[in-house]
Amino acid sequence: MLTETAIVPTALASRYLQQLCKHFAHKIAVRYDAASGDAQFPWGRCTMTATAELLTLRAEAADAEALARVKAVVDDHLIRFAWKEGLKPDWTPAG
């Protein structure tokens, strides 16, 4: 399993986590509350945690192509939802 993590500084972490999860729930299995979320895409998974100042994203998939797809979907939606802040996740391999 390949894994990458992005830590996004924002005071609106919980809001974005819930917005992402609510949106994804229209098409895929999602579990979430104000502090954590788990989105199960057909090609991989993204878990999310929110604190007062940080949104942490963890993408997992079986291969590099699927991992890139998970990250692209999450990036696209977070960038649109957080356009006022200009947020862009910076993904790094999990160690």
C-alpha positions in Angstrom: 0.0 0.0 0.0 1.4 3.4 -1.0 0.7 6.3 1.4 1.2 10.1 1.2 0.3 12.8 3.7 -0.5 16.5 3.4 -0.7 18.9 6.3 -2.6 22.0 5.4 -2.5 25.0 7.8 -6.0 26.5 8.1 -8.2 27.8 10.9 -11.1 26.3 9.0 -9.9 22.7 9.0 -13.1 21.2 10.5 -15.3 23.1 8.1 -13.3 21.9 5.0 -13.1 18.3 6.3 -16.9 18.2 6.7 -17.5 19.9 3.4 -15.2 17.4 1.6 -16.9 14.4 3.3 -20.4 15.7 2.7 -19.6 16.2 -1.0 -17.9 12.8 -1.4 -20.8 11.1 0.4 -23.0 11.7 -2.7 -21.0 9.1 -4.6 -18.9 7.0 -2.2 -18.8 5.5 1.3 -17.8 8.2 3.8 -17.7 8.3 7.6 -17.0 11.6 9.4 -17.5 13.9 12.3 -16.1 17.4 13.1 -12.6 16.1 13.8 -12.1 13.1 11.4 -13.2 11.7 8.1 -12.7 8.6 6.0 -13.5 8.6 2.3 -13.4 5.2 0.5 -12.9 5.7 -3.2 -13.1 2.7 -5.6 -9.3 3.2 -6.2 -8.1 4.1 -2.8 -8.8 5.9 0.5 -8.3 9.3 2.1 -8.5 9.8 5.8 -8.7 13.3 7.2 -8.2 14.9 10.7 -8.9 18.4 11.7 -7.5 20.4 14.6 -7.9 24.1 15.4 -5.1 25.0 13.0 -4.4 22.0 10.7 -6.2 19.8 8.2 -4.2 16.6 7.8 -4.9 14.4 4.8 -3.6 10.8 4.3 -4.1 9.2 0.9 -3.6 5.4 0.5 -3.8 3.2 -2.6 -2.5 0.0 -4.0 -0.3 1.6 -6.8 1.1 4.9 -7.9 -1.6 5.6 -10.5 -4.4 5.0 -8.0 -2.7 7.1 -5.3 -2.3 10.0 -7.8 -6.0 9.8 -8.5 -7.0 9.9 -4.8 -4.7 13.0 -4.4 -6.1 14.7 -7.5 -9.7 14.3 -6.4 -9.0 15.6 -2.9 -6.8 18.4 -4.2 -9.4 19.5 -6.8 -12.2 19.7 -4.3 -10.2 21.3 -1.5 -8.8 24.0 -3.8 -12.4 24.8 -4.9 -13.9 24.8 -1.4 -11.0 26.9 0.0 -10.5 29.2 -2.9 -10.6 32.3 -0.6 -7.6 31.0 1.3 -5.7 29.7 -1.7 -5.0 26.3 -0.1 -3.1 23.7 -2.0 -2.1 20.4 -0.3 1.6 19.6 -0.4 1.8 15.8 -0.4 4.8 13.9 0.9 5.4 10.1 1.1 4.5 8.8 4.6 7.5 7.2 6.3 
